Amino acid sequence: MSHRAPVRGADADTDKRLALKLAGSAARRADVAESSRDNAIRFALDSGASVAEIADATGLDEAAVGRIVGHRAS
């Protein structure tokens, strides 16, 4: 993604508002994606998958999976 040099004046204010709106939107999408991932991880555990199997499938380490499912990975 490329970006252009900052502009001063009214265009700069418009650019700043747009940039903040985009940043907020991206943050909300990331929160939704993380929540969806965490729910899928909990579902996998409830379906009988081990923490190690989930870690392998998601690319997360076992400690991260353990934090998501609410217990320590062994």
Secondary structure as UniProt FT lines:
FT   HELIX           10..46
FT   TURN            47..48
FT   HELIX           51..58
FT   HELIX           62..69
//
